[in-house]
Structure formats: C-alpha cells, structure tokens
Amino acid sequence: MANTTEFGKDPMHTAAIWWTQLRDPEPSTDLLDRWSAWMAADPANAQAFAQLNVLGEAVAHAPSEQRQQLIDEFAPRRAARPRRPLLAAAAAAVIGLALGSWWLLGGRLDMAAPSQQYTSAVGEDRDIQLADGTAVQLGAASTLTTRYADDRRAVDLRTGEAFFTVTHDRDRPFVVSAGPLHIEDLGTAFNVRRTGQRVSVAVTEGRVRLSPSAGASPGGGAASGRLDLVAGQRAEYDPATGAISVSEVAVEHAAAWRRHRLEFVNEPLSAVLANVNRYSRQPIQLADPRLGELMFTGTVNTTTIDSWVGALPHVFPVQVSTFADHVVLSSAGQP
C-alpha cells in the first residue's frame, strides 16, 4: 500500500484515499496508525476527512436512482469523462476517487461509512462530534471506533471510558460494544467504562438496553440475556463471575471523571490501578499480582494521584516505592 507521502499535498484528495482504504471491516493496526498520524499532522487533514464522512452519510441515504446518477457522473466504467468547468472537475476527481474505488474494490456500491478511530493520550480527555450529531466525551488513554451503516450506528469502545449524548434516529440504532456487552441507546445519555473485560455502564438520561456480545453470556439479572437500565442506575459486569450487578447512582456521579474524579465501588485494585494509570504520568505497577485482588471503594482525584498513592499504605497492606518513571506497590514487609 502506498505511503500517504505519495498521495499528493491536497488534503481533500488524500482524505478520499484514506476514506476508501478504511472501508476494510478489519483495518490493519499499521493502517490505523498511519491514518491517525496523518489526521494529527494538520487540522486541515481532519477537516477534509470529516467533510468526506459527511458526503458519505448524504450519499448513503440517497435514493438508489440518485446513487446511480452519482456513479454515472463521477465514476463511469468507461475511460472517457465529460468535460466540466475547472472547479467541477476538481470536485469530481475527489468524489470520483471514492466512488470509483468502491466500484473497483467490490463490483458493487457499499455506501456504509468507513470505520473511524478516535484515541486520547494519557491524561488527555477529548470532546468528539460524530457525523450524526452525537456528542462523545472520551476519557484519557481511551480508544473507540465508529462504523455507521444504513441500518445501524456501531461504536466499539476498545479500552477506557466515554460519555455519550446520542442523537435519536429510530431507523438506525446506536449500539456501543464494550468487550462482553452491547449497550443499545434507547434515547439517552450514558457513560461506559471498559477495563479489559470488566465493564461499567451508568445512565444519566433516558434508558439503555444491555445484551451479551457474541460468545459472551452475562447473567446475574439479565433476563433472557437482556437488561434495561434507566437514568440513575449503574450496571457492573464482573468477568470473574459473569454476573451483572445493578445499583443506584446519583446522576452527577455517573460520569464524575469529567470533573477529575474516578469513582469506584467494590472493585479490585488491579482494575482501579488500570484506570488511574490512564491519568498518571508515572504508571503504578503491582509487584505481587495477589494485591490486585484487594477490593477498593472510594474516589481518586486525577489531579492529585501522588497523594492518593501515598495514602494507600493506610488502607491496604502495601508499601510504595517511587522511581523516576513508575511507581511500584509491593506487599508490606517485603524487602
């Protein structure tokens, strides 16, 4: 696959090429890394790609005859192309590249938008606006991928945390996949945190429906494999037991991380540290894996992590060793 340096200097032209390459349902890590680097290199790149996504959404919902008109106009199967004024020809080159590549790649026109990946760095929260107007607040060191189709808006939270304020569309359900769980929006705002296979879902407005993803079988209250949550409720999926526990949560605490507060209720220390490390410049490590099984309930202020770590020996039988680039927790009394 050609490197983007060979695509030319025009951001819109390069965005069109990325757009077609990202149609692969399982894009390679290398492709996603190079695309992310290109997006981050210049705000004009991200803007151009967003414009291509808007175009794709518009064409995806166009009547079939209008789609065919676009193909005939911008990506005809014959080599000859009609003459156009300069600006129209430039636009046709970009749109034709996308539509023509679709035709060449599959012999059919699949108008589903390509997958798009969003990431955040350690200690960095991001605000994201999706193509349908849905707002996403992405927590630190988090990764999610979106793929919009005619009948479904799919989001995969691969790691970390995100708060979704979803734009309602009765014809296209909005579904978040987080490891073993699918979370379907039923007109709502909600928070999802994923730590490996441990998942927490809290609803601040409306309602969501939880169901197991393929190969998973969460239980513990999910009748027939489904469980509805309403505003003011939180569900915790424990991978050790395969059970979902439901509790009440104050709406203002459902996504407290947006105010620099990570809140935990009876969670293993290993999961707590994994989330704290999303905000810590000095990763906290466990010298003894058994310490990760200790259960923690409390709040961690992400602006004063050092103070929280320093207080841990007053709560758990641990000792803290601080190094230049990391922190180690070991069992108290170890040499």
N, C-alpha and C positions, 0 to 999 in steps of 0.2 A: 504494500500500500504506500502510495506516495506520501512524503512528508509535507506538512502544510506550507513549508517554505517554498514549495514548488507550485502552490495554488495561485500565486499572484498576490498583489498588495490590496486589492479591493476587498473590504470586509464582507460585503454582501455576497460576492462571488464565492469567497472561502466558506461563508456560513452555509451556502447552498450545498457545497460539497460535504461539509460535516453533517448536514441535515440528512443527506441520503445515506452516508456511511453509518449513521447511528440508527438506521432502520433495523439493523440486525437485532432480533429479540434478545440475544445474549452477546452484547458487545464485549470485546476483549478488554482486560484491565489496561493494556497498553494504549488501546484506542481511547478509552475514557480518560486516561491520564493526559494524553496529548491534547485531547479536546478541552479538558479542564485548564490546561496550561495556556492554550490559545484564548479561551474565554477570559482568563485572568490577566492576560498580557495587555489588553487595551479595552476600555469601556465601550469603544465603538464596535468591538467584536461581539460582546454580549448583546448590545443593542441590535446588531444585524441579525444575530441568531434568534432573538426574541421576535423580530419582525417576520422572519421565516416561519416561526411557530404560529404566529397569528394568521399568516397566509394559509398554512396547512389546516388550521382549525376552520377557516372560512370555506376552503375547498372541500374539506371533509364532510361538511353539512350541506353542500350544494346539491341540487337535484342531479340525477345521473346524466341528463342531457347537457347540463351546464358543465359537468366534469368532462364529458367527451369533447365539448367545444374547446375547453382549455387544452386538452391533449392535442386536438387537431391544430389549434392555433400556435401552441408553444413547443410541442414535441411531436411533430408529424413523423410518420415512419419513412417518408421519402426524404431524400437528401436536400432537395430544393426547399427554400423557405421564402415566403413572400417578403417583398421589400417593405420597410417601415421607416418612419422618421427615426432619427438617432436615439432619442430618449426611449421610445417604444422598443427599439431593437435591443437596447441595453437591458431593459426590464425583461424582455423575452429571453435574453440569454440566461439570466439568473433563474427565472421560473422554469424555462425550458430545461435547464440542467437538472433541476429537481424532478420535474415530471418525466423528462426523458430517461433519467436514471431509474425511476420506478419501473418504467416500461421495459427497459433493458434488463433489469435485475430479475423480474418475475414474469414478464409477459402479461401482467395484469396490474391494475392500479389499486394499491392498498393505501388508502388515504389516512390511516391512523398516524397520528403524530409520532415521531421517533421518541425513544426514551431520552430523558434529560436528567442529568445527575446534579445534585446540589450537595456541597460539602462545607463544613466550617472547621476552622482551626481550633487548637486547644485554647481555651479562654475566650473564644470569639462566638458571640451569638449573631445570627443573621435574620433579617426580615426578607421574605420572598413573596412575590406576587405571581401566581400561576396564570396560565393563559385564560382560564375561565373566571378569573377574578378572586379565586380562593386565596386567602392570605395564610402564609405559613411563617411561624416564628421558629427558627431552627436553633436548638441549643448548641453549645460548644462541642467540638470534636464529634460531630454527627454527620451522617450521610443518608440521603434519601434519593430515590429515583422515581420519576414520574413517567407514566405512559398513558396517553389519552387516546381512546378509540371512539368509534361511533356510538357504542352502547355502554361504555364503562370508562371511568376515570380511576386508574390504578396508581397507587403510591406504595413504594416499598421502603420502609424505614429499616435500613440495614444495621445501623447502630446509633445510639444516642437518644435524643429527645426532640420532640417537635409539638408545637401547639397549632391546631388547625381551626381556622374560621372559614367554613365551607360555603361557597355559593351554591344555592339549591338549583338542581336540574333533575326533574323527575324522570327524564329519559336516559340519564347517564348517572348511575350510582357512583358515589365517591367511596372507594374502599382502600383502607390502609392495611398493608400486610406487615406484620412485625413478628418475624420468626414463626412461632406456632399458632399465632392468632391472626384472623382477619377482623378488621373493625370497619363496619359499614356505617356511613353517615346517614342519619335519618332527619336531617335538618338541624344542624347543631354546631357547637364549638367544643373541642375536646383536646386533651393532651395525651400523648403516647410516649412512654419511655421504654427503651429496649436495652437490656444489659445481657448480652448473649441470648439465651433462650428465656430469660426472666422478663416479663412484660407487665407494665403498669398502665392502666387506662383510666383517666379521670374526665368526667363530663362537666362542663360549666354551663352549657345551654342546650336545650333540646334533648336528643336521645341518640344512642348508637346501638348497634347490634354486633355482638361478638360471636364468632364462629371459628372452629378449628381450621387451620390451613391444611393443605393436602398432607397426609401422613401423620397429622397430629390429632390427638383426641383429648383436649382439655375437658375436665369434668368438674366435680365439686360445685354443682349448682347450675350448670349449663344444660338445661333440659333439652333433649334431642339435639345436643351439640350447639345450641344457640342460647344466648343470654342477652337481654336488653338492659342497658344502663340509662338512667335519666340524670338530669342535672343534679349535682350534689352527691353523686355516687362515684366510687372508685373500685376498680377490679384489679386484683393482683394475680398473675399466673405464676405458679411455682413449678419450675421444671422438675424439681426433685420428686414431687408427688403427683404432678399432672393435674393439680386442682386449681380452681379459681375461687378466690375469696372476695367477697363484696363488702364494702364498708361505706359509711357516710364520710363525706369530706366537705369542708367549707369551700364554697366556690373560689374565694380569694386565695385558698391554699392549693387549689388543684394544679396550678402551674406556677408555684412560688419561685421556681428557678428564674423566671423573668424579672424577679426582684432580688436576684443574687442569693436565693435561699433554696438549698436542696433539702427536701424533707423526706424522711424515711420512717416507716412504721414496721418494726419487727422484721428487718431484712438482714441477711447475712453480711458480715463485714466485707467479704470479698466483693459483693455487688455494690456496697456503699463506696468502697475504695475505687472501683471501676468508674463510678460516676463522678466522684471527687476528682479523679485524675483527668477528667475531661476539662477541668478548670485549673489544674495545678501545673506550674512550670517545673516542679520537682516531683516526678511520679513517685507514688508511695507503693512500696513493694512489701510483700509478706515473706519473711524468712521461713516461716513454718506454715504450710498450707492449712493446717488444722485451725489456725487463728481465723481463717476466712469463714469458718462455720459459726463463730460467735455472732449472736443476734444484736442488732443495733436499732434503737428508736431515738430519733432526735433530728436536729436541724444543723446543717453545715452552711455557714455563710461563705460564699465563694470568694469574698474579698479578704477573708481572714483565715484562710486554710491553715496557715502555720500555727495559729493559736489553737485551732481545733485539734491538730495533730499533737501539739504539746500537752493537751489535756487528756489524751487517750489513756495514759497510764493510770489516771484516776478513775477510769471507767472499766478498763479491761486489764488483765494480767499481761501487759506488754511493756516493752521498753523501746524507745525511739532512738535511732541512730541516723544522724543527718550528714549527708555527703554533699559534694559540690553540685551534683546534678540529679540526685534522687534521695529518697528517704526510705529507711528500712524499719519495719516493725518486726520484732522478734519476741519470743516468749520471755517473760520476766525471769531473771535468774540465769539466762544463758550467758556464757562468756562472750 
